[in-house]
């Protein structure tokens, strides 16, 4: 599967190695696992509460990033989806093993080494391992597990799905998502974190620190260098680079200010749910029309992905009917039992 689709918050369980994705999103804001209990057993294989809490922590942070606080009803739905995803992934992995799919250890090592680059130091890497109660061997196993599932799905479904030229043209003509490139802005960020429940003295200290950084910028110091040195954002190792994003992807007022600046301009200090930020606009791209030939590959992958999701969902229903699945954990939310349909 070659498409790189943004993680959907209201997802279906499709080839997502949940624990691996969570490790990739590790940060201090993520909610630590509550306990190491079992939440489900799938054909004799245990799915742990720690896996569940990691996934919930990541998704909750994604909602916070776009400025949305989940209500209990929304958390309830999310819990059910996460449980379904974990069970679905385990069933797919078990099927991949029955088919004798083998993964080259070198490819696992390459994936692991690329993933490791997100950590600015070995100290930070070991801190993440300890925080999430895991090991290097377990992380490598998750890379191997994900590759096994992906190869299994490619062999069973992906390579057999064919999209016609007419299907591609019809979607291009009817959906601006594929015929238009929306306005984009590329931003770098320096963040000094402040917890939502921090007292005034902590907030004042953080504000003082970000103001000192702002003064350094006014004196001509390099934004990327300061981001690497001071920023507490996951993007700090990349000089603060957040890459391109469109409207509606970031919370206010961060997004409003980002789209109000010209390339090269640096913002005032911005207060968000995460703390205090300074942003620099690196580049902007205006909305443009995408020629059909340039959009074809993206549309083809989208349509293949849509059909693939349907095929996998149907296949998983068949696996579930045959599987022995026992759910032994109930939600912490009042009135929500994730064992119920």
C-alpha angles and dihedrals in degrees: 000000000000104000117109102206121178113254106268115221092212095048138166117225103263124150094318115147091207100193092046092052089050094052088051088056098045115144138142091263093064115103110249119237113275098212144338097246127134119260099178144359118215114194089329096315117117123230108200132218087235090063090049094049092048091055093045090049092054095047093045088054090050090056091048090051091060091044100255125133113201121232121218092262091054092046088051091056091045092052091054091049093049092050090049090050094051092048092044093050091050092051091050092048091051090051091050089055092049088055090054095240110176126200122209111242091220091061089050091052091048091051092048093049092051091048090050091061091076090074115083092211144006087251092060091047093053090045089056092049091053094044092054096038094235141119139228091251091054092050091051089049089055090053089052092045093051092049090050092053092046093050091047092052092045091053097043102037120356099062091050098052113097125185120204125227089242092057090051094047093047092054093045092052095045103039123059088195087080102030096048131057105211123224109281135193128197114211139182119208139203112196132188105191125228122181115236091241096045118135123242095263091057091047091049092051091050091047091051091051094050091047089054089053090049089055091052089054091050088055090057103260115155115268095214093049092051091046091055091048103041113012118108093197121111085242093064093097088059094051090265095300112161093175122220124329136172130226115289096034100091131050125253135296090016094063096043092054093044092056093044095060130082123230109285095022121124122213132232117255108295123206115212137159088274098052133263123343140183116198134195122201109226100178143348131208121199122222111277139176113255114219115239094244091053092049098045098089094048092049092046091053091046093052092045089050092050092050090043092055090053092049093048094046090053092045092050091053088057091049092048091054090055098038130091104232123174121183110200103171132076129206123268087224114098111253096006118116110178090198090072123086 
